[in-house]
Amino acid sequence: MHKAIDEHLIAVEAFKPANAEELEAFRLKYLGKKGILNDLFTQFKAVPNEEKKAFGQAVNRLKNAAESAVLRFKSELEEQKPLHSENDLSRPGDPIWMGSEHPVSIVRNEIVDIFKRVGFSVSEGPEIEDDWHNFSALNFPEEHPARDMQDTFFVHTDPDWALRTHTSSVQVREMERLETPIRIIAPGRVFRNEAISSRSHCIFHQIEGLYIDKNVSFADLKQTLLYFAREFFGADTKIRLRPSYFPFTEPSAEMDIWWGLETETDYRMTKGTGWLEVMGCGMVDPAVLEASGIDPNVYSGYAFGMGVERITMQRYNIPDIRMLFENDMRFLKQFKGTF
């Protein structure tokens, strides 16, 4: 019995198939349900007890050798397998379309680059914000009518938390964390509980800026915004600042650029004035500085903020803000820039 097993072992070790068919025949001969190894395991019951150990070890050696041979030769035959004749390697491959940058990303990155060139660094913060950073530290006391200016998505289980309504909350966090002077911009996504239409959405993007140091004046703010406007809209761009109101700045202003009245679209965009509103701005209210641990008697600062979607729609003449959120590839692929 042992001699027969040894002969099978020699045959297995000497086996070398020429093709997959011979390998499959070998596998069935030794490892199939009706194969040699199955017969040997069946005969194991009739082997005397004193010979079972040696017999079992011999059968296991044969089984391991057969399994190893099958795996080894299967791998070798697959490596030698020729390519299918229908694969014409001379044909060009399928074109791979490179995705386009989203228009909001294009505009946001350009704005960020403009301010980074004059020393602003980029800061980010959480999109789910607590009441202190989103409202109270920005001079929005409880029951203050200014809170009604922004419809908020509050967290149902805890009304002290909400989806941030502006990236001004990032400014508060940075004023608490950083030492003066502070010069940052805060791009990010914000949320307001507004009806979705062609001109407004419940989700949009803002870029806000903050500069705090000694002797910062409104003239510094105006010069910074004039620099931005001429870098982004063109070297001949004119700006104007109109008095406005924001709880966290005093004095506050709206910045407009001269858009012109050359076309019907210009009349529609500027409501017949030729001036186009771009952003809000102002000097940081002393109460906001004090709430963040900055002495308003020593330091002053300015802040500004703009909606990225509004500027994007103006630049690319996009008539409906919803087009920026629908991810229609036919719309998106027409914009410059690839990644």
C-alpha positions in Angstrom: 0.0 0.0 0.0 2.8 2.5 1.0 4.7 1.5 -2.2 1.7 2.5 -4.3 1.5 5.8 -2.6 5.2 6.5 -3.1 4.8 5.7 -6.9 1.9 8.2 -7.1 4.0 10.8 -5.3 6.9 10.3 -7.8 4.4 10.6 -10.7 2.9 13.9 -9.2 6.4 15.4 -8.8 7.3 14.5 -12.3 4.1 15.8 -13.8 4.2 18.8 -16.2 1.1 19.6 -18.3 1.3 21.0 -21.7 -2.0 22.7 -21.6 -5.0 23.4 -19.4 -6.8 20.3 -20.5 -4.0 18.0 -19.2 -3.9 19.9 -15.9 -7.7 19.4 -15.5 -7.3 15.7 -16.2 -4.6 15.5 -13.6 -6.7 17.3 -11.0 -9.6 15.0 -11.5 -7.4 11.9 -11.4 -6.0 12.8 -8.0 -8.3 15.3 -6.4 -11.7 14.6 -7.9 -14.5 12.9 -6.1 -13.7 9.6 -7.8 -10.0 10.3 -7.8 -7.1 8.4 -6.3 -6.9 10.3 -3.1 -10.6 9.8 -2.3 -10.0 6.1 -2.7 -7.0 6.1 -0.4 -8.9 8.0 2.3 -11.7 5.4 2.0 -9.1 2.6 2.4 -7.8 4.3 5.6 -10.5 2.6 7.6 -9.2 -0.9 6.8 -5.6 -0.1 7.6 -4.4 -1.8 10.9 -4.1 0.6 13.8 -0.3 0.3 14.0 0.0 1.4 10.4 -2.6 4.2 10.4 -0.2 7.0 11.4 2.3 6.2 8.6 -0.4 5.6 6.1 -2.1 8.9 6.9 1.1 10.8 6.7 1.9 9.3 3.3 -1.6 10.1 1.9 -1.3 13.7 3.2 2.0 14.2 1.5 0.5 13.0 -1.8 -2.5 15.3 -1.3 -0.3 18.4 -0.6 1.9 17.6 -3.6 -1.1 17.2 -5.9 -2.7 20.5 -4.7 0.5 22.4 -5.0 1.1 21.1 -8.5 -2.4 22.2 -9.6 -2.0 25.7 -8.2 1.5 26.1 -9.6 0.8 25.0 -13.1 -2.6 26.8 -13.2 -0.7 30.1 -12.5 2.0 29.3 -15.1 -0.6 28.4 -17.8 -2.5 31.7 -17.2 0.6 33.7 -17.6 1.3 32.0 -20.9 -2.3 32.5 -22.2 -2.2 34.5 -25.4 -4.3 37.6 -25.9 -7.6 37.1 -27.6 -7.3 37.6 -31.3 -10.2 40.1 -31.3 -8.2 42.6 -29.2 -6.6 44.9 -31.8 -3.7 46.5 -29.9 -3.2 49.0 -32.7 -6.6 50.7 -32.1 -6.8 53.9 -30.0 -8.1 53.5 -26.5 -11.5 54.9 -25.4 -11.2 58.6 -24.6 -11.3 59.5 -20.9 -13.2 62.8 -20.3 -11.5 64.9 -17.7 -13.9 66.4 -15.2 -14.3 70.2 -15.1 -13.9 72.3 -12.1 -17.2 73.5 -10.7 -17.9 77.2 -11.5 -18.3 78.0 -7.8 -14.9 76.4 -7.1 -13.3 78.4 -9.9 -14.5 81.7 -8.5 -13.9 80.8 -4.9 -10.3 79.8 -5.6 -9.7 83.0 -7.6 -11.0 85.2 -4.8 -8.9 83.3 -2.2 -5.7 83.7 -4.3 -6.3 87.4 -4.6 -6.5 88.0 -0.9 -3.6 85.5 -0.2 -1.4 87.8 -2.3 -1.8 90.6 0.2 -1.2 88.5 3.3 -4.5 86.9 4.2 -4.4 83.3 5.4 -7.3 80.8 4.9 -9.3 79.7 8.0 -12.1 77.2 8.3 -14.6 76.2 10.9 -17.4 73.8 11.7 -20.7 73.9 9.7 -22.7 73.0 12.7 -22.2 75.9 15.1 -23.2 76.8 18.6 -25.3 79.9 19.4 -22.3 81.8 20.9 -20.1 81.7 17.8 -23.0 82.0 15.3 -24.9 84.8 17.0 -24.1 86.1 20.5 -20.4 86.8 20.0 -21.3 88.7 16.8 -23.6 91.1 18.7 -26.8 89.2 18.2 -28.2 89.1 21.8 -31.3 87.0 22.5 -34.5 88.5 21.2 -32.5 91.1 19.2 -34.4 91.9 16.0 -31.2 91.4 14.0 -31.6 87.6 14.5 -34.7 87.7 12.3 -32.5 88.8 9.4 -31.4 85.2 9.0 -33.7 82.2 8.9 -31.8 79.4 10.6 -31.8 75.6 10.5 -31.7 74.8 14.2 -30.8 71.3 15.5 -34.0 69.8 16.6 -32.6 68.1 19.8 -30.7 71.1 20.9 -31.8 74.6 19.8 -28.4 76.1 21.0 -26.9 74.5 17.9 -27.6 75.2 14.3 -26.2 75.0 10.8 -24.1 78.1 10.5 -25.8 81.0 8.8 -22.6 82.8 7.8 -18.8 82.2 8.0 -18.5 85.1 10.5 -18.5 82.3 13.1 -15.0 81.3 11.8 -13.9 84.9 12.5 -15.0 84.6 16.1 -13.2 81.3 16.6 -10.0 82.8 15.1 -10.2 85.9 17.3 -10.5 83.7 20.3 -7.6 81.4 19.2 -5.1 83.7 17.5 -2.9 86.5 18.8 -3.1 89.9 17.1 -2.6 91.0 14.4 -5.1 88.8 12.6 -5.6 88.8 8.8 -7.8 85.9 7.6 -10.3 84.9 5.0 -12.9 82.3 5.7 -14.4 80.5 2.7 -17.1 78.0 3.3 -20.7 76.7 2.9 -23.5 78.2 4.9 -27.2 77.4 5.4 -30.4 79.5 5.7 -34.0 78.4 5.8 -35.1 80.1 2.7 -37.4 79.1 -0.2 -35.4 77.9 -3.2 -35.9 79.9 -6.3 -33.9 81.1 -9.4 -32.2 83.7 -7.2 -31.9 82.1 -3.8 -31.0 78.8 -2.2 -31.0 77.3 1.2 -27.3 76.3 0.7 -24.7 78.7 -0.6 -21.1 79.7 -0.2 -19.5 82.8 1.4 -16.0 84.2 1.7 -15.5 86.6 4.6 -12.4 88.5 5.6 -11.1 89.9 8.8 -8.2 92.2 9.6 -7.4 93.2 13.2 -4.4 95.3 14.3 -3.5 98.6 15.9 -4.8 101.7 14.1 -6.8 99.9 11.4 -9.1 102.4 9.7 -12.0 102.5 7.3 -9.5 103.8 4.7 -7.6 100.5 5.0 -10.8 98.6 4.3 -11.7 100.8 1.3 -8.2 100.3 -0.2 -8.3 96.5 0.3 -11.7 96.2 -1.4 -10.6 98.5 -4.3 -7.6 96.2 -4.8 -9.8 93.1 -4.8 -12.3 94.7 -7.2 -9.7 95.7 -9.7 -7.9 92.3 -9.5 -11.2 90.3 -9.9 -13.3 92.5 -12.2 -10.7 94.5 -14.1 -8.1 97.2 -13.7 -10.5 100.0 -14.5 -13.2 98.9 -12.0 -14.8 101.7 -9.9 -16.4 101.0 -6.5 -18.7 102.9 -4.2 -19.5 102.3 -0.5 -23.1 102.9 0.7 -24.1 103.1 4.4 -25.8 99.9 5.6 -26.3 97.9 8.8 -24.8 94.7 10.2 -24.9 93.8 13.9 -21.2 93.0 14.0 -19.8 96.0 12.2 -20.0 99.8 12.9 -20.0 101.7 10.7 -21.2 99.3 8.0 -21.4 99.6 4.3 -22.4 97.8 1.1 -19.8 97.8 -1.7 -21.0 98.2 -5.3 -19.0 98.1 -8.5 -19.8 100.1 -11.6 -21.2 97.5 -14.0 -22.5 99.8 -16.7 -25.7 100.0 -18.7 -24.6 98.8 -22.2 -27.0 95.9 -22.6 -30.5 94.8 -21.5 -28.9 92.3 -19.2 -26.9 95.2 -17.5 -30.2 97.0 -16.9 -31.7 93.9 -15.4 -28.7 93.0 -13.2 -28.3 96.5 -11.8 -32.0 97.4 -11.7 -31.3 100.3 -14.1 -28.6 102.0 -11.9 -25.4 100.6 -13.5 -24.1 99.8 -10.0 -23.9 96.1 -8.9 -23.9 95.1 -5.2 -21.0 92.8 -4.4 -20.5 92.5 -0.7 -21.1 93.9 2.8 -18.3 95.3 5.0 -17.5 97.6 7.9 -15.4 98.2 10.9 -15.6 95.4 13.5 -17.9 96.5 16.3 -16.0 97.1 19.6 -18.5 94.8 21.4 -17.5 92.0 19.0 -13.8 92.5 19.8 -14.4 92.6 23.5 -16.6 89.4 23.4 -13.6 87.6 21.9 -11.1 88.8 24.4 -9.5 91.6 22.3 -9.2 95.1 23.9 -11.1 97.5 21.6 -9.2 100.4 23.2 -6.0 99.1 21.7 -7.1 97.2 18.5 -9.5 97.9 15.7 -10.3 96.0 12.6 -12.5 95.6 9.5 -14.5 92.7 8.1 -16.2 92.0 4.8 -18.2 89.2 3.3 -19.5 88.2 -0.1 -21.7 85.4 -1.6 -19.7 83.3 -4.1 -22.8 82.1 -6.0 -23.9 85.6 -6.7 -20.5 86.6 -8.2 -20.3 83.3 -10.1 -23.7 83.9 -11.7 -22.6 87.4 -12.7 -19.4 86.3 -14.2 -20.8 83.5 -16.3 -24.3 85.0 -16.9 -26.0 82.1 -15.2 -29.7 82.8 -15.0 -30.7 80.3 -12.2 -28.8 79.6 -9.0 -30.3 76.1 -9.0 -28.1 75.1 -11.9 -25.1 75.3 -9.6 -26.5 72.5 -7.4 -28.1 70.1 -9.9 -24.8 68.5 -11.0 -25.9 68.4 -14.6 -22.7 67.3 -16.5 -23.9 69.0 -19.7 -23.8 72.3 -17.7 -20.7 71.7 -15.7 -18.4 70.5 -18.4 -18.4 73.8 -20.3 -16.4 75.6 -17.6 -12.7 76.1 -17.7 -10.2 74.1 -15.6 -9.7 70.4 -15.1 -8.4 68.3 -12.3 
